[in-house]
Amino acid sequence: MTGTLRVIHLEDIRSDADIVRREMKKSDLNLEWKWVATKNAYEEALSTFNPDVILSDHSLPGYSSVEAFRALKASAMDVPFILITATISEEFAVMMMKEGIADYLLKDRLQRLPVAVTNALEKWESEKQRRKYMEDILRNERRFRGLIENSHDLIGITDENFALVYVSPSFVRVTGWTMEERRRTEDHLIHPDNKPAFAGVIKNSLASPARYFDVISQFKHKDGYYIWLEGTVINLLDDEAVKGIVFNLRDVTASKEAEESLRKSQANLAAIIDNANVSIYSIDSEFRYLTFNTLLKDMLKNIYGLNIKVGDIIYDFLNKLDPAEADSWRKIYSQAFEGQSISFEKEFKIGTYHSFTSFQINPIRSGDRVIGLSCFAWDVTRERLAALKVKQNEARFRALIENNYDAIIVRDESMEFTYYSPSIHRMLGYTAEDLEANRQISIVHKDDREKFDKLVRDALENPGRPLAATLRVQDKSGNTLWTEGVITNMLDNESVQGIVSNFRDITERKEAELQREKITEDLIERNNNLEQYAYIVSHNLRAPVANIMGLCNILKNENFDKATQKDAINHLYVTSHRLDDVIRDLNLVLQLRQSIDEQREPVALQQLVDETTSDLRDAVDRLDVEIITDFTAVRAIPSVKSFLYSIFYNLISNSIKFRRRDIKTTIEIRSYLTKTGISIQFKDNGLGIDLTTQGDKVFGLYKRFHGDHIEGKGFGLFMTRSQVEALDGKISIKSEVNSGTEFLIEFQ
């Protein structure tokens, strides 16, 4: 070993202590020596000296090696304890080895002390590494089990006959059934109406292994009513880690919060033995047994029927049992006789007997020569079988997560990624290299980040509680996707130690919902237009037609004098022109949608104002109207110029028409960018409108709000809104009586 070896030597006789120290100095070890002769000095050295190994005499005045070893174990220090004594019984030596001491030597055979110390240190270090390896495997298994069993989704596995072999805790929460109850009952889960479709999905899944199939059906709750479950099914019968048909479902019956917390997994794993029993033996250069302990003797007798004794050649019985195995051991022992310490593990299968044994073989040196081998063997069968089971479980749960259609992200408290399922690449396009390079990539859409930040704060304040949310995210290419899922604070869960986001892509469904909403709005708008048209037909058309019919009757009557007939003809002329005006208005409305097919082009807003003002020049100059514009934010927009001109003309002419006579008329027009698009604002200081009583009528057809003393027929604002909406925009109004009016036009 390298570095300094710190040794505590417990020995009450100074001369014996000097002999032991001189023997140790013969080695190449760099020693820092602490000799103690009493109980108090020994126990103080344990707490202050920090030894690497302890050498102890067996019997001291008022103290013994048994008490010294127990004091070492009580101190929680993990260092080898070697017994050095003048004489002890074989029974006592075996008892102490079983208690956990590293080795024992007689004082008259100290020549192998350095080797014994080196072997003990190497064995101790090997045991530490073995325990760490097992702890790492257990921690990973608990992590993936924690992710699955704390998932919001319902996960179930069936065999090829569709018998349940595993269900997640969510299955009980959602359906009310435990797995054992489902096995005992003959009741069918699937609603009769859904059986054909469900059977079709199962048939497709069996025909196409490792492929996802969507499924949605009504499932019977334990209490007798049906719930809707939606998700995916995948046939992983050929996957060694799963060997089943995997269902991943979620309750879509109602939008409600998930249960406060999912059950914590209760892993029933085999206990790892801290100090295994050790078989010890040594052989000389002729491969004859020099020594062996009772544990080795009993093991060889019980398993192989061999009754070994000192002097037996080790290869004699190996050649009888298995010549190939004998050759393997000959290579191992030969390598050790070349001066190498060897550690390895072997698997043994003899009939129904199956075991794993770990070996440590070290050279016994005399000067520069290797004169024998000291060998240690300890049974690690339980640890290896437990490790195999843990690996199988870890592979099983990892396969479940990595074949899950949903995406899973685990973040630490600083919101850096610590785990991401393969579905992230499928859904968002990010590779593992992308996420490793930037562990704080923000995938949430900028307009939903405030909502997401609040969700994270709520999760941090409510550990273990799944919080549902619908959010927009952006993939690697910048495309926006709609997702729904849950976020759960599992920082306190030792198996996960993170904030878990479990979400799925619902873009197609969400866009369909938005499309339905738009269709509904269009239908409502069309219905309102129909009502407007019906109103025109029943009122604005009916009145002129009735007047014309009456006047025609007058003209047909020959008894009326010529003055009366002339008056009737004048009224007929006026009425027919009024009818013509109404028909022209109707024609404009009916042709509005057809006109939108005109080619769109960049329209300069200032030029549009100049053209409109030019057409209204007489009124603008005569009435001293001030028009203020600011188009620095947006100077031009792609649109249908004729529509925009009509919109500007109607709004500017309205501001002039409905001005206040007591103040100078000012009209402000400006453009600006918003998060969603472009807005144009028209603002004046005119008469205003009482929106509390007239707000729902402002954009109606033939609606007027300032009496007959101001010219107008209530058609301009109706046409303005219709043209704005034909351009996929919207218009809104703010107004107060005698405080002016503001129109806001928004284009996405």
KEPALO-813508 format. One line per field, with one value per residue (C-alpha): chain; x, y, z; residue number from 1. Coordinates in steps of 0.5 Angstrom, whole numbers, plus 500, padded with zeros to 3 digits. Each point is the difference from the previous one (the first is absolute). Layout:
REM residues N
paza	A ...
px	X ...
py	Y ...
pz	Z ...
lumdren	NUM ...
REM end
This chain:
REM residues 748
paza	A A A A A A A A A A A A A A A A A A A A A A A A A A A A A A A A A A A A A A A A A A A A A A A A A A A A A A A A A A A A A A A A A A A A A A A A A A A A A A A A A A A A A A A A A A A A A A A A A A A A A A A A A A A A A A A A A A A A A A A A A A A A A A A A A A A A A A A A A A A A A A A A A A A A A A A A A A A A A A A A A A A A A A A A A A A A A A A A A A A A A A A A A A A A A A A A A A A A A A A A A A A A A A A A A A A A A A A A A A A A A A A A A A A A A A A A A A A A A A A A A A A A A A A A A A A A A A A A A A A A A A A A A A A A A A A A A A A A A A A A A A A A A A A A A A A A A A A A A A A A A A A A A A A A A A A A A A A A A A A A A A A A A A A A A A A A A A A A A A A A A A A A A A A A A A A A A A A A A A A A A A A A A A A A A A A A A A A A A A A A A A A A A A A A A A A A A A A A A A A A A A A A A A A A A A A A A A A A A A A A A A A A A A A A A A A A A A A A A A A A A A A A A A A A A A A A A A A A A A A A A A A A A A A A A A A A A A A A A A A A A A A A A A A A A A A A A A A A A A A A A A A A A A A A A A A A A A A A A A A A A A A A A A A A A A A A A A A A A A A A A A A A A A A A A A A A A A A A A A A A A A A A A A A A A A A A A A A A A A A A A A A A A A A A A A A A A A A A A A A A A A A A A A A A A A A A A A A A A A A A A A A A A A A A A A A A A A A A A A A A A A A A A A A A A A A A A A A A A A A A A A A A A A A A A A A A A A A A A A A A A A A A A A A A A A A A A A A A A A A A A A A A A A A A A A A A A A A A A A A A A A A A A A A A A A A A A A A A A A A A A A A A A A A A
px	500 502 500 501 497 498 500 497 504 496 506 501 508 504 505 495 497 508 500 494 502 507 496 495 506 503 495 499 495 500 498 497 500 496 502 495 500 493 493 499 506 497 494 503 504 494 496 507 505 495 504 500 501 500 504 498 503 495 501 501 500 492 499 500 500 492 499 505 496 493 503 502 493 497 504 497 507 501 507 503 501 506 501 507 501 505 495 492 496 497 493 501 504 494 495 504 500 493 499 504 507 504 506 504 507 504 506 505 498 500 504 493 498 501 496 495 499 500 495 495 501 498 495 497 500 497 494 499 500 495 495 500 499 494 497 501 496 494 500 499 495 496 500 497 495 498 499 496 496 499 498 493 498 497 505 499 503 497 502 498 494 498 501 503 507 501 496 502 497 496 496 497 499 497 496 499 502 506 504 498 493 500 503 494 494 497 498 502 503 498 493 496 500 508 502 500 505 504 500 503 505 503 500 504 505 501 501 505 505 503 495 496 492 496 494 494 494 495 503 496 501 500 494 496 500 505 505 504 507 505 507 504 502 506 502 507 499 507 503 504 500 492 497 493 495 501 494 501 493 497 494 496 493 501 505 502 506 504 500 505 505 502 502 507 503 501 506 501 507 505 504 507 505 505 505 500 503 507 503 508 505 507 505 507 504 498 493 499 495 504 494 492 495 494 495 504 501 492 498 504 498 492 501 505 500 508 503 507 506 506 505 495 501 495 500 498 493 499 502 495 495 501 507 498 499 506 504 497 502 507 501 497 505 506 498 500 507 503 499 493 494 494 492 495 493 498 493 499 494 500 493 495 506 501 505 504 507 505 507 506 507 506 508 503 507 507 505 499 497 493 499 493 493 495 493 493 493 494 493 496 495 494 503 501 493 498 504 497 493 501 503 494 495 504 500 493 498 505 497 493 502 504 495 494 497 500 506 503 505 503 503 504 498 504 496 505 499 502 496 496 497 501 493 503 504 494 495 505 506 505 506 503 506 496 497 507 503 495 496 496 497 493 495 494 497 501 493 499 506 497 495 505 504 494 499 507 499 494 503 506 495 496 505 497 494 499 498 496 501 500 506 503 507 505 504 507 497 496 494 494 497 494 501 497 502 502 506 502 505 504 506 499 499 507 499 498 503 497 494 497 496 496 496 498 499 492 502 495 494 502 500 493 497 502 498 493 500 501 495 495 502 499 493 498 503 496 494 500 501 494 496 503 497 494 499 502 495 494 501 505 497 493 499 502 496 494 500 501 494 496 502 499 493 499 503 495 494 498 495 507 501 507 503 499 503 506 501 499 505 505 499 501 507 502 498 503 507 499 499 506 504 498 501 507 502 498 504 506 499 499 506 505 503 500 505 505 503 503 508 503 506 504 496 503 496 502 499 493 499 502 495 494 502 500 493 498 504 494 497 507 502 493 499 508 501 507 502 506 503 506 502 507 499 496 501 496 496 498 493 494 501 493 498 505 498 492 502 504 495 494 504 503 493 497 504 499 493 499 504 499 499 503 507 505 499 506 501 506 502 506 503 503 503 497 501 495 501 499 495 497 497 495 498 496 497 493 493 502 494 497 503 496 493 503 506 497 497 506 502 493 497 496 501 501 501 500 493 498 503 507 500 501 496 504 504 507 502 496 504 507 499 498 506 505 497 501 507 501 500 496 497 499 497 501 496 497 494 504 507 501 501 505 500 506 501 504 503 504
py	500 507 506 499 494 502 494 500 494 498 496 500 498 505 494 497 506 502 493 501 507 497 495 505 504 495 501 506 503 507 500 505 496 501 495 500 495 501 501 507 502 495 503 507 498 498 507 504 496 498 493 496 493 498 494 497 496 495 501 506 502 502 499 495 500 499 506 504 497 502 507 501 498 504 506 499 500 495 498 493 497 494 496 499 495 495 494 500 494 498 501 507 502 497 504 507 499 499 506 504 501 500 495 497 498 497 504 494 501 507 499 501 506 505 495 499 508 501 495 502 507 498 496 505 505 495 499 507 501 494 503 507 496 497 507 503 494 501 507 500 495 504 506 497 496 507 503 495 499 508 501 503 495 493 495 493 494 493 494 497 497 507 498 506 499 507 507 506 503 505 494 499 508 500 494 498 493 497 495 494 502 500 493 498 503 497 507 504 507 502 503 496 505 501 493 499 506 498 493 503 504 494 496 505 500 493 500 506 499 506 505 505 500 505 497 504 496 500 496 497 503 495 504 498 507 501 504 503 498 502 498 495 493 497 492 499 493 499 505 496 506 500 494 502 505 507 504 508 503 506 502 505 500 507 505 500 500 493 497 504 494 494 494 499 494 495 496 493 499 495 502 501 496 505 495 493 494 499 493 500 496 500 496 499 500 492 502 497 502 503 503 501 502 496 504 497 493 500 503 495 494 502 502 496 494 502 499 504 500 503 498 498 503 505 497 493 501 506 495 495 505 504 500 506 504 497 503 507 499 498 507 504 497 500 508 501 496 505 505 503 501 498 501 497 497 493 497 493 495 493 497 504 504 507 505 506 500 506 498 504 496 503 498 498 503 498 505 501 493 498 494 499 503 502 500 503 498 503 498 506 496 504 506 498 497 507 504 496 501 507 501 496 505 506 498 499 506 504 496 503 507 500 497 504 505 505 505 500 505 500 507 502 506 504 498 496 494 494 495 500 494 498 503 507 499 497 506 506 498 501 495 498 504 506 499 498 507 504 497 506 500 504 496 504 505 507 501 495 501 504 494 495 504 500 493 498 505 496 494 502 502 493 494 494 503 499 507 499 506 501 504 502 497 502 494 501 503 505 497 501 494 499 495 498 496 501 502 497 502 494 503 497 493 497 496 506 506 505 503 496 502 495 503 498 503 502 505 497 499 508 502 497 503 507 498 498 507 504 496 502 507 500 497 505 506 497 499 507 502 496 504 507 498 497 507 504 496 500 508 504 496 499 507 503 494 502 507 499 495 505 506 495 499 508 501 494 504 505 504 503 507 501 504 494 495 505 500 492 499 505 495 494 503 501 493 497 503 498 493 500 503 494 495 503 499 493 499 503 495 494 501 502 493 499 506 497 496 506 499 503 505 504 506 506 503 507 500 497 506 505 497 500 507 502 498 503 507 504 498 500 507 503 497 501 493 497 493 498 493 496 494 499 493 497 504 495 494 495 500 502 507 502 497 504 506 499 499 506 504 498 501 507 502 498 504 506 499 499 505 505 507 504 497 499 493 496 493 495 494 496 493 495 493 495 493 497 505 507 505 507 505 505 506 506 505 500 499 493 494 498 493 498 500 500 495 494 504 504 496 498 501 507 502 507 504 507 502 502 507 497 496 493 493 496 496 502 496 494 500 502 494 495 502 499 493 499 501 495 506 503 507 502 507 504 507 504 506 507 496 497 493 496 494 494 496 493 496 494
pz	500 499 505 508 504 506 505 508 503 507 504 507 500 497 497 496 497 498 497 496 498 497 496 497 498 496 495 495 504 502 507 505 507 506 506 506 506 503 499 501 495 495 500 500 494 496 501 498 496 494 499 494 503 508 502 507 505 503 507 504 507 501 493 494 493 500 503 496 494 502 502 493 497 505 497 493 497 494 501 500 507 501 506 502 506 503 500 499 499 493 502 503 493 496 504 500 492 500 504 495 501 494 502 506 501 505 503 498 492 499 494 496 504 494 495 505 501 492 499 505 498 492 503 504 494 495 505 500 492 500 505 496 494 503 503 493 497 505 500 492 501 505 496 494 504 503 493 498 507 501 492 499 495 501 498 499 497 498 498 493 503 502 507 505 502 502 501 503 506 496 497 507 501 493 499 508 498 503 496 505 499 493 500 504 496 494 498 494 500 493 499 495 495 499 500 492 500 506 497 493 504 504 493 497 506 500 492 501 506 502 497 504 499 502 504 504 503 506 506 505 507 506 503 493 496 494 499 494 499 494 498 497 499 498 499 504 501 496 504 506 505 499 497 500 497 503 501 501 502 503 503 495 503 503 501 507 504 501 507 505 500 497 504 501 498 505 497 503 498 504 505 499 505 502 503 496 503 497 498 501 498 498 495 499 493 499 500 507 505 506 504 499 505 502 496 493 503 501 494 495 504 500 492 497 505 501 507 499 505 500 495 495 493 497 493 502 501 495 495 502 500 494 496 496 507 503 494 501 507 498 496 506 505 495 499 508 501 495 506 498 505 496 501 496 501 498 498 502 498 503 499 503 504 497 503 499 504 500 501 502 499 503 499 506 500 503 498 493 499 500 504 500 499 506 497 502 498 502 497 497 497 503 498 493 499 504 495 494 502 501 493 497 504 498 493 500 503 495 494 503 500 494 496 503 494 505 502 507 502 507 502 507 504 495 495 496 496 504 496 494 496 493 498 501 493 497 502 500 496 505 501 506 498 499 507 503 497 503 506 501 493 500 496 503 495 502 501 505 504 505 501 500 506 504 499 502 506 502 499 505 505 500 500 497 497 493 496 493 495 493 497 493 499 494 497 497 494 503 499 505 503 505 506 506 506 507 504 507 505 502 502 507 497 501 494 495 503 495 497 495 494 497 493 493 494 499 494 495 505 503 493 498 506 498 493 503 504 494 496 506 500 492 501 505 496 494 504 502 493 498 505 497 493 503 504 493 496 505 502 495 494 502 501 493 497 504 498 492 500 504 495 494 502 501 493 497 503 494 505 503 497 497 506 504 495 499 507 500 495 504 506 495 498 507 502 495 501 507 498 495 506 504 495 498 508 500 493 504 506 495 496 506 501 492 500 505 494 498 500 506 500 504 502 503 506 499 493 501 505 495 494 505 503 492 499 506 499 500 506 504 497 501 507 502 502 503 498 504 498 502 496 503 503 494 493 495 501 495 498 495 499 498 507 504 496 501 508 500 497 504 506 499 496 507 504 496 499 508 502 506 498 506 499 495 496 501 497 503 496 502 499 504 501 505 503 495 494 497 503 497 505 498 505 500 505 497 503 502 501 506 500 507 496 492 501 497 494 498 494 498 493 500 507 502 506 499 498 493 500 498 493 500 499 505 494 501 507 497 494 504 505 494 496 506 501 493 501 506 505 505 502 507 503 506 501 504 499 498 502 493 497 499 495 500 494 502 494 502
lumdren	1 2 3 4 5 6 7 8 9 10 11 12 13 14 15 16 17 18 19 20 21 22 23 24 25 26 27 28 29 30 31 32 33 34 35 36 37 38 39 40 41 42 43 44 45 46 47 48 49 50 51 52 53 54 55 56 57 58 59 60 61 62 63 64 65 66 67 68 69 70 71 72 73 74 75 76 77 78 79 80 81 82 83 84 85 86 87 88 89 90 91 92 93 94 95 96 97 98 99 100 101 102 103 104 105 106 107 108 109 110 111 112 113 114 115 116 117 118 119 120 121 122 123 124 125 126 127 128 129 130 131 132 133 134 135 136 137 138 139 140 141 142 143 144 145 146 147 148 149 150 151 152 153 154 155 156 157 158 159 160 161 162 163 164 165 166 167 168 169 170 171 172 173 174 175 176 177 178 179 180 181 182 183 184 185 186 187 188 189 190 191 192 193 194 195 196 197 198 199 200 201 202 203 204 205 206 207 208 209 210 211 212 213 214 215 216 217 218 219 220 221 222 223 224 225 226 227 228 229 230 231 232 233 234 235 236 237 238 239 240 241 242 243 244 245 246 247 248 249 250 251 252 253 254 255 256 257 258 259 260 261 262 263 264 265 266 267 268 269 270 271 272 273 274 275 276 277 278 279 280 281 282 283 284 285 286 287 288 289 290 291 292 293 294 295 296 297 298 299 300 301 302 303 304 305 306 307 308 309 310 311 312 313 314 315 316 317 318 319 320 321 322 323 324 325 326 327 328 329 330 331 332 333 334 335 336 337 338 339 340 341 342 343 344 345 346 347 348 349 350 351 352 353 354 355 356 357 358 359 360 361 362 363 364 365 366 367 368 369 370 371 372 373 374 375 376 377 378 379 380 381 382 383 384 385 386 387 388 389 390 391 392 393 394 395 396 397 398 399 400 401 402 403 404 405 406 407 408 409 410 411 412 413 414 415 416 417 418 419 420 421 422 423 424 425 426 427 428 429 430 431 432 433 434 435 436 437 438 439 440 441 442 443 444 445 446 447 448 449 450 451 452 453 454 455 456 457 458 459 460 461 462 463 464 465 466 467 468 469 470 471 472 473 474 475 476 477 478 479 480 481 482 483 484 485 486 487 488 489 490 491 492 493 494 495 496 497 498 499 500 501 502 503 504 505 506 507 508 509 510 511 512 513 514 515 516 517 518 519 520 521 522 523 524 525 526 527 528 529 530 531 532 533 534 535 536 537 538 539 540 541 542 543 544 545 546 547 548 549 550 551 552 553 554 555 556 557 558 559 560 561 562 563 564 565 566 567 568 569 570 571 572 573 574 575 576 577 578 579 580 581 582 583 584 585 586 587 588 589 590 591 592 593 594 595 596 597 598 599 600 601 602 603 604 605 606 607 608 609 610 611 612 613 614 615 616 617 618 619 620 621 622 623 624 625 626 627 628 629 630 631 632 633 634 635 636 637 638 639 640 641 642 643 644 645 646 647 648 649 650 651 652 653 654 655 656 657 658 659 660 661 662 663 664 665 666 667 668 669 670 671 672 673 674 675 676 677 678 679 680 681 682 683 684 685 686 687 688 689 690 691 692 693 694 695 696 697 698 699 700 701 702 703 704 705 706 707 708 709 710 711 712 713 714 715 716 717 718 719 720 721 722 723 724 725 726 727 728 729 730 731 732 733 734 735 736 737 738 739 740 741 742 743 744 745 746 747 748
REM end
